[in-house]
Amino acid sequence: MSTPGRRVTSAEVAKHSGVSRATVSYVLNGNPNQSISSQTRQRVLDAAERLGYTPSAPARALRSGRSDVVLFLLPEWPIGPTIARLVEDLTRSLAASRLTLLLHTHPRSARPVADLWKAITPAAVINHQALTDDEVQVIRRAGIPVIAPSYQLGGAATFADFQHAIGRTQVEHLAATGHRRLGFALPDDDRLLAFAQPRLDGARRACTRLGLDHPATQTVSLSAHSATQAIDYWRRTPPRITGICAYNDEVALAILAGMRTRRLAAPHHLAVIGVDNIPAGALTDPALTTITTGMSALGQHLATAVVNTLAGKPIEPGPDQDLLQLIRRDSA
């Protein structure tokens, strides 16, 4: 048995299995060009399992010329249903190419991100607004490709335009169903401002284009009490607000809970539209009208972009505006 806290070496595996270190290396790395008997191969595998041997990732990267780890860097965002869905689909797609995803949310107050990627030496880095331009250039000079998610909307490939389109789509739906005075429910987590602010900007621009007043904003935490306070404000603000754009489905569900507290019904008293199409939205009463954000398609695109980059192939354009789809249900 190995000493706790100490990595078992291939030399120890060789000693316990009675073979050379080269044979251990051939077996554990699955080298197809070596003739090793099945008995010897099994003896090596049994010894490695018994000792708790795990190969060194840096050593494996040195032998193969690259790591099999793809480092996914996010800012200090909460991992809600949308990001979780993206990570799940990206993990699954990369695994099909024998690549492993490592997710890291990086607060600016933490140790330098260079400490992380230098220790891991990843095959590639996916950067979702976590790195400065200078940090990206440093990583690329080290020979590690850096890939950013590409949201294609109307020919533009920017994160902000994608978020603007979400707020615009919410307003356009509410306006098309007869609502002329709108509210916007913001999240109470400052870490989400990178999403919330451009969505609100998109809603404001849509209101201006349609000849409507800008939405009346309220911050809503995920509680019926907080939502009730916001609902009371919206209903006493003249002219009375009749449609609510919620930052996401979770905030929208809080609003519906607050409405039940006040014995109000959607969409008769307030129409509510969310974002993300989480499963719980279809199960509430009334079912939540929402907007999909296409995280599965984005995850598949990112995985393909990583694989193509590592193979020296061009990256195909990102998913287009079909990422955003209105799901019409009963709340708006």
N, C-alpha and C positions, 0 to 999 in steps of 0.2 A: 504494500500500500504506500501511496505517496504521502509526504508530509503536508498537512493543511497549509494552504497559502502558497505552495510551491508548484510550478508547472511541471508535469511529467514530461520527460524528454524522449525523443525517438531512440536514443541510446539505451534507455531503460527498457523500452518495449523490445528492442533487439536482444538485450540480455535475457529478459524473461521468456522470449519465444525461441531463443537459441539460433538466431539468424543474424546476418549482417545488417548494419544500419541502411545500407543501400537497398536491401531486400524489403525492409520496413518501409522505406520511402516509396519503392515501386508499388507495394501493396496498398498503402494508405492513400496514395495519389492516383490509384487506378491506372497505372501505366500499362497501356495495351501492348507495348513492344517488348515485354519481358516474359519469358516462359517460366512461370512459377507454379508449382503444383498446387492443386486445390487444398491439400492437407497443410502445406506451408502457409498458404494464404489464410486459411482458417485459424491456424495457430497464432499468426500475427494479429489478426482481428480480435481473437479472444484475449490475448495479452493486453492489447490496447484498451479494450473495454474493461477488463479487470482492473487495470491501473488507473483508469479515468483519463486516458491520454486525449488531448485535444490539440490539433495542429496550430501552430502560431500563424495568425493572420498575416503579420508583416513578412514572415518567411515564405508563406504561400504566395503572397503578392510578388515577392522578389523572384521566385521560381517561374511564375507564370507571366511576369511582366506587368501585372495589374491586379488590383483587389477585385473581389466580386461584390463589394459594398457600394451602394449608391446612397450618398448622404443627402437627405432632404431637409433643407434649412428653412424654418419659418420664424417670423418675429414672435414675440411673447404673446401669442394669441391663445385664447381658450380653445380646446379641441372639442368643438361641438359636433352635431350630427353631420354637417356638410364636410368639414375637414376630415372627420373620421371616415366618411364614405370615400373621399378622394384617396386617403391613405390606404384603405382596404383594396380598392381597385388597382392602385398603383403597385402595391405589394404583390398582388396576384399576377398582374401583367409582367412585372419584372422577374418574378419567380419562374415564369415560363421560359425565360432566357438565362436561367441559372444565376440571377442577380438578386442580392438581398438589400432591402430598403432599410435604412436607419434614419428615423425621424428625430430631429432636434429642434425644439423651440428655443430661440436664443434671445434672452433679455439683454439689452445693451449694458446693463450693470454687471453682467457675468464676466468670467475670464474670456480673453480674446478667442474668437471663433477659430483663429489660426491654430490654436493649441489642439483643437478637435480634429480638423482635417489633416494636420500634419501627423497626428498620432494614428489616424485611421488609414491614411493614404487611399482615399476612395477611388473607385473607377471613374466616377463622375459626381458632380454636385448639382442638385436641383435647388435653385435659389428663388424663394418666393418672398421677395422684399426684405430679406434678412441681412443682406450684405450691401456694403457701399460699393460704388464703382471701383474704387481703389482696391478693395478686398477681392473683388472679382478678378481684377487684372493680376493680382499676386497669385491667385490660385491657378489661373490659366498659364502664367509663366512657369509654374511648376509642372506643366504638362497635363493638368487635370481639367477636362471640359466642364464648363458651367452652363447649365441650361435653365431658362426661365419659362414658367408657364405662359402660353400664348393664347389670349382671349381675342378671337377675331370677331369684330362687330363693325359692319359697314366699312370694311377695308382697314379699320384701325385695330392694332394689336396691343391694346393697353388695358391694364387692370381697371383704371379709373373709368374708361368708357364702358366697360362691361358693367360696373356697378351703377353708373348713370342710367344705363338701359334698364336695369331692374326697377329703379324708382320711377322711370318714365312709363314702363309697362303697367305698374300698379295704378298710376294716376289715369292712364288712358282707359284702363278697364273700368275704373270707378266712374269716370266722366261719361263713358259710353252707356253706362247703366243709369244715368240720370243724376249723379251726385255732383253738386256744384261747390260745396264747401267741405274741405277735407282736413283731416288731421294726420300727423305722422308720429308714430310711436317709436322713440329711440330706445336702445338698450341702456342699462345702467352700468355697463362695464366699459371703462375707458379704453381697454385693449381692443375693443371692436370699432373704434372710431375710424380706422382705416377703411372699413366697409360701410359703416353707417353714414358718415359724412357725404361720400359721393352718391350714395343712394338717395339721401335727402336732397342733394344738389340736383340730381336727375329728376326727382319729383317736382322741385321748384321750377325747373326749366320747362317741364311739361305743362305745369299750371300756367306759366306765363304765355306759352304758345297757345293754350286753349282759352285764354282770357279769364282764368280763375285766380283767386287770391292764393298766395302761397299757403301751404299746409300749416296749421297750428301745431307746433311740436310739444310733446310731453315725453318725459323719460319714464319708462315703465320697467320695473323689476319683475322678476318671475314670481309674482304673488297676486292674489285676487285683490288684496288691500291696495297695493300700489296701482293696479289697473283701475280700481274703482275711483280713486282720486283723479286719475287722468280722464276717465269717462265723465265724471261730474264737471270737470273743467270744460271738456269739449261740448257738453250739452248746455252749459250756461253761457257759452261764448256766442254772441250774436254776430252774424246770422248762424243759426245752429248748425253744427257740423254733423254730417250724415254718413261720411265714409272715412275709414281709417286705413292708412298704409302702415302696416307693422314692419319693423326692421326685419324680422324673420318669423317663422312659424311658432317658435316658442313664445315670443312676445305676443303674437296674435292669439295664442291659446290662453295666455294670461288675461288678455282683454275680454275674450269670450267668458272666462271664469268671472271676471268683474261684472260683466253684463248680467250674468245669472244672479249675482248678489243683489243687483239693482232691479231684478225682474224685468230686464230688457231682452229683446229678442233680435238676433241678427237674421236677415239684413233689414228688418222692418225699422228698428230704432237706430241701429248703426251697422253699416256694411263693413266687413273686416276682410282684408286680404294680406296674406303672409308671403314668405319666401322660403324655399328649400324643399317643399313637398316631403316633409318627414312623415313616417307612417302614422303617428298619432293624429295628424291633421285630418286624415280620412275617417277616423273613428269617433271624433267628437260630434256633438249635436248642437248646432248644425255642422256638417262637414265643412272643413276650411278651404276656401278658395285660396290658391297659392300659385307660385311661380317656380318651376324647376330651374336649377342652375347647371345641370349637365355635368356633375362631378365625375360620373363614370366615364363619359366620353373624354373629359380632360385627363383623367388618370391614364386611360389607354393611349392618348396622344403623347403624354409625357414619357411613358414607358417606351413607346416607339421612337421618340426623339432621342432617348438615352441609348437605346440599342443601335440606332442608325449612326449616331455620333461615334460610338465606340467602334463601329464597323467602317468608319470613314465614308458613310453615305450622307447625302443631304437630308436636312430635317424638313418634313412636309409641313405645310401650313396648319395652324391650329384649328380646332373646332370653330365653326361659324356661328351665326346668330341662332341657329337651331338649338343651341344650348339652352336658350331661354324659351320656355313654353308655359303659357297660361293654363292652369288646371282649374276649370270652372266647377265649383261646387255650390253649396247652399249659403255660405256666409256672406257672399258679395255678388 
